[in-house]
Amino acid sequence: QVQLVESGGGLVQAGGSLRLSCAKSGRPGTIYAMAWFRQAPGLERIFVSAIAWNGGDTYYTDSVKGRFTISRDNAQNMVYLQMDSLKPEDTAVYYCAALSGGLPFSLTTATNRHNYEYWGQGTQVTVSS
């Protein structure tokens, strides 16, 4: 079993920055990709960014390209989402998710929330205008 715990959310003004962290624990060697999704009130949970656990492949949704950066620290079992130039429309609960394999890590795989077996509890990000 894998556990994910997010942190780093909060309230920030438009144009500001936040860094989200996701701590992964549990069975080693079982995860081969991790991602961030977000869910605004009344809307579906949508893909934000994903990173392969080994290797450099990363994916971003178009609305955050150039503003958000996903990274990982394998030794610390951490994944981060650096969010810069935040906008009010970035306001949402942000979830960390983990994918344990069986599928090639592609854009199609990464963006489909149904492919992810493990989820954190979420962290609220609020961007004021």
Secondary structure, 3 states (H helix, E strand, C coil): CEEEEEECCEEEECCCCEEEEEEEEECCCCCCEEEEEEECCCCCCEEEEEEECCCCCEEECHHHCCCEEEEEECCCCEEEEEECCCCHHHCEEEEEEEECCCCCCCHHHHHCHHHCCEECCCEEEEEEC
